[in-house]
Amino acid sequence: MITTRHLAAALGFAFVAAWIGFGFGYALLCLVGAGAFYYAAAYLAGELDLGQLGERLTPSQSTPTRGPTRPGARVR
């Protein structure tokens, strides 16, 4: 079943494809355009939380650091 996000992604793909023509590099740009439209539609529908997405993409501050790998190794 097609959702509004899928439709927006298809429209974004068609828009970018019609705008720039065909070619391998341009085909990749079409996929980027489709992804941008897909996430824009998800954001407008309230299904995408940018704060949570930012937390997922940035490394956590609370991750433990590794200790020495062998006995007697110095940690800087």
N, C-alpha and C positions, 0 to 999 in steps of 0.2 A: 504494500500500500504506500502511496506517495504522500509524504507529509509536506508541510509548508517549507521546511528546511531543505528537503530534497528538491522541491520545485525551485527554490531560490538558488540552490547550487546549479541546477540545470540552466536556469536563466543567466546566471553569472558566467557559466561556461560558454553559452551561446553568444553572449555579449562580447566577451573577450575574443572568442574565435572569429566573429564577424568583424571585429575592429582591426585585428592585426593580420589576418590571413593564416595560411598554413605553413608549417615547417616544424622541425623537432623542438627547437628552443621556444617557439611560439606555442606549441602544444603544451609544453610544461607551464608556460605562463597562463594558459587556459585553465590548467588544473589548479594553479594558485588562485586565480580569480574565482573559480568555483568554490574553493575552500573558504575564501574570504566572504563570499555571499552566503555560504552555508552557516558560518559562525555569526555573521551579522543577523541573519534571520533567527538563529537560536537566541542571540542576545535580546533582540526585540521581542521575542515571544516569552522572555523571562526564564528560559531554560538554561542559560549560561551565566554563571557567577564569575565575574572577572577577578574578584578577590580570591576565591578558591582556586581559580586557574593560576593566578600568580603564585600562590603558596605551593602549588604542585610543581611549577617550573623553576622556582628558586631553591637552592640547597638549604636544608634545615640548619639552623644555628646550633641545635642540640645534639648533633651527631657526635659520638665519641671519637676522639682522635686515637690513632693507633699508637701503641707503645713500641718499645724496642723489639726488633725482630729476632735478635739473638742476645744471650746474656752478655752483659758488659758493653752493649752498644750505647753510644751517646745519643741523646735526644736534644736537638737544638731548639 
